[in-house]
Every structure is written in structure tokens, then in C-alpha cells.
């Protein structure tokens, strides 16, 4: 497992590295003293431990840039600041640890983060098979933004393009499973890509909008909160 530690204080980086390797000796740890240096790296990370208040570029700014790159790392903020918890939520942070961090608390949070990273990496590998009259192909579930009903066909909107296949919404809802929610009889949305929502619509990170039936709103909020809880944020 690849772990990045980003903090402009060398002593903190060294401390966190020691805690990581004490808990998981199989981790490969990379140290960065600024957000810009982290963003330059071509390495994909399973877990990122990052400070918020850094001179070169704040941790929140760095996290936003990482998410725009579709970086799926489990992010833990390790900071002395209590004031950024809601901004941390906006960038899908997994946890928010306050300095000084106790070894016991770190071990608990880091172990949970590793399990979440392993789960996400497994989900990234999950694929679904489709066949049309002219070709057969697979799509990663994570790459699907939403599915739109077109009568006997469906449009599958992905992060790259839109594919039309013969399928039923009920069948796809069953195949796609947990991270997808039927927000309208004609729409199935991937909760991974939800950025904002209102009683009648869902805004995705891509900028696209998915309609939501008003009688589905309360149920959607519960489903989305459960989804966030599995990999969301806690303030300690």
C-alpha cells in the first residue's frame, strides 16, 4: 500500500512515517513538504496524511486539486486547526485528526483508512459487461456517472462519454448495486460522483444535473449519508 505524508514540518513527517510503518510494515511511504510537490507526483496513493496549514499551498487547496484529478485516495487531515472541518467534508476527507496525535488514536484511524482504501481499490476494479449489436465491452462501475432511461434503451453516462445499450433500469439497478441510487424512475445515479443536491435535482462533480423525484428526496438523503459514513469524515 502506498501512503503519502504531506507536511511542511519535517519532524511531523518523520513522526507520522514512524507510526505508519510501526502499524503496517508493508506500506511504502512517500514524504512531501508541500502540496505542490504532492501534486507533481505521478504515484497513486492509497492513503494521504496531510496538514492543512502549509505555506506553499494549503491542504484544502491541495485536496481540491487531487479530487479534480479523480484521485481516489483516502484522505486524512492531520492538523492543529479545528476551523476547517466543513471544508474538509467538501473534499471528501475520511478523517480529521488534531495535533498532537496520540499513537493509540492514530492507529485506530489509520487502520480504518487502510480498510477503506482496500475496499475502494476493490470497487475500482469492479466492472460490468455490456453488449450491443456492433460490439461488446466492459465499464468500470466507478467511471459511470449516471444512467438515463430511453424506453427500451438506456444511456450510460461515464466520465468520458455516453454509451447507449438495450437494458432495463431495474436490471441495471440490480447489477450496479450499492453505490448507485434510483433517484427517479428514469435515472440511476452513482453516489461516488454526487457534489450537491436539492429536493428535485442532484448536481454531479462533472457539472451535469440528474433529476430527482421529490418523493425520493428523504430516502436519497438517508442513502447518501450512509454512503458518506462508510468513507466520510469525523472530527476528533
Secondary structure in CASP SS format (residue, H / E / C, confidence):
PFRMAT SS
TARGET T0000
AUTHOR 0000-0000-0000
METHOD secondary structure of the structure
MODEL  1
X C 1.00
X E 1.00
X E 1.00
X E 1.00
X E 1.00
X E 1.00
X C 1.00
X C 1.00
X C 1.00
X H 1.00
X H 1.00
X H 1.00
X H 1.00
X H 1.00
X H 1.00
X H 1.00
X H 1.00
X H 1.00
X H 1.00
X H 1.00
X H 1.00
X H 1.00
X H 1.00
X C 1.00
X C 1.00
X C 1.00
X C 1.00
X E 1.00
X E 1.00
X E 1.00
X E 1.00
X E 1.00
X C 1.00
X C 1.00
X H 1.00
X H 1.00
X H 1.00
X H 1.00
X H 1.00
X H 1.00
X C 1.00
X C 1.00
X C 1.00
X C 1.00
X C 1.00
X C 1.00
X E 1.00
X E 1.00
X E 1.00
X E 1.00
X C 1.00
X C 1.00
X C 1.00
X C 1.00
X C 1.00
X C 1.00
X C 1.00
X C 1.00
X H 1.00
X H 1.00
X H 1.00
X H 1.00
X H 1.00
X H 1.00
X H 1.00
X H 1.00
X H 1.00
X H 1.00
X C 1.00
X C 1.00
X C 1.00
X C 1.00
X C 1.00
X E 1.00
X E 1.00
X E 1.00
X E 1.00
X E 1.00
X E 1.00
X C 1.00
X C 1.00
X C 1.00
X C 1.00
X C 1.00
X H 1.00
X H 1.00
X H 1.00
X H 1.00
X H 1.00
X H 1.00
X C 1.00
X C 1.00
X C 1.00
X C 1.00
X E 1.00
X E 1.00
X E 1.00
X E 1.00
X C 1.00
X C 1.00
X C 1.00
X C 1.00
X H 1.00
X H 1.00
X H 1.00
X H 1.00
X H 1.00
X H 1.00
X H 1.00
X H 1.00
X H 1.00
X H 1.00
X H 1.00
X H 1.00
X H 1.00
X H 1.00
X H 1.00
X H 1.00
X H 1.00
X H 1.00
X H 1.00
X H 1.00
X H 1.00
X H 1.00
X H 1.00
X C 1.00
X E 1.00
X E 1.00
X E 1.00
X E 1.00
X E 1.00
X C 1.00
X C 1.00
X C 1.00
X C 1.00
X E 1.00
X E 1.00
X E 1.00
X E 1.00
X E 1.00
X H 1.00
X H 1.00
X H 1.00
X E 1.00
X E 1.00
X E 1.00
X E 1.00
X E 1.00
X E 1.00
X E 1.00
X C 1.00
X C 1.00
X E 1.00
X E 1.00
X E 1.00
X E 1.00
X E 1.00
X E 1.00
X C 1.00
X C 1.00
X C 1.00
X E 1.00
X E 1.00
X E 1.00
X E 1.00
X E 1.00
X C 1.00
X C 1.00
X H 1.00
X H 1.00
X H 1.00
X H 1.00
X H 1.00
X H 1.00
X H 1.00
X H 1.00
X C 1.00
X C 1.00
X C 1.00
X E 1.00
X E 1.00
X E 1.00
X E 1.00
X E 1.00
X C 1.00
X C 1.00
X E 1.00
X E 1.00
X E 1.00
X E 1.00
X H 1.00
X H 1.00
X H 1.00
X E 1.00
X E 1.00
X E 1.00
X E 1.00
X E 1.00
X C 1.00
X C 1.00
X E 1.00
X E 1.00
X E 1.00
X E 1.00
X C 1.00
X C 1.00
X C 1.00
X C 1.00
X E 1.00
X E 1.00
X E 1.00
X C 1.00
X C 1.00
X H 1.00
X H 1.00
X H 1.00
X H 1.00
X H 1.00
X H 1.00
X H 1.00
X H 1.00
X H 1.00
X H 1.00
X H 1.00
X H 1.00
X H 1.00
X H 1.00
X H 1.00
X H 1.00
X H 1.00
X H 1.00
X C 1.00
X C 1.00
X C 1.00
X E 1.00
X C 1.00
END
